[in-house]
């Protein structure tokens, strides 16, 4: 499973997986992203295996697994 696409709305981060599934999580789960400007959020790089995301300017790294944190309620995008 790998990340194909990432986007944001005012309150959430969304990832589209190579399986076709889309997952949305609240930005409040990721304080650095929540505090960032929309422009800062757009400056990311996917890891070499497309299973992580890095924001150099924000010093933030998210693994694909962090989107499946079962200690939190999952949010599924309504598209």
N, C-alpha and C positions, 0 to 999 in steps of 0.2 A: 504494500500500500504506500503510495507516494502522493505528494501535494502537486496538484496541477495549477491551481489558481488561488489567490488570496485577495480579499477585498474587505472594506470596512463600511459601516454606516455610522451614524452618530454614537451608537451605544455598543456595537458588536464588531467582532472580527469573524470573518467567514473563510473557510477553506473548502475547496473542491478537491476531492480525491480522485485518483485514477480509476477508482471503482465506480465513479459517477455520483457518489454520495456528497452532500454538502452539509457541513457542520458549522453552526454559529455559536460562539461563546461570548458572554458579556466582557467588554473591555475592563470592567471592574475586577475581573479575575487576574488581570495583568496590569498592575499599577503603573508601570513605566509607559505602556501603550496608552492607558487611559489619560495620563498626564501629557502625552505628546500632542503636537499639532497634527492635523490631517496630512500636511505635507511631510512631516517627519515619519509618520506611519507608512507612507508610500515608499520610503527609501530602505528597502530590505533586500536581502539576498537569500535564496534557497540554498540549503546545504548540498553538498555534492551528491548525496543519495536522495535528494528531494524529500527528506523526512525531517527537516528542521528549517527554522527561519531565523535569520540574524539581522538585527538592526544595530549597525556599528555605532551610529551617533547616539543611540539611546542605551547602549550597552545592555541589550536585551537579546536573549536567545530562547526560542521555544522549540521544543521537540514536538513531533506529530503526536506523541503519546500524551502531551499536556492537554490536547484537545479532547481527550477521552478520560479526564480525571473523574473517576466514579465517586469521589468524595463530594462532588458537586453535582448539581442537577444539569444534565445535558440539555441543550437547546438545539432543536432541529430547524433549519431555515425553511420558511414557507416560500417557495419559489414557484 
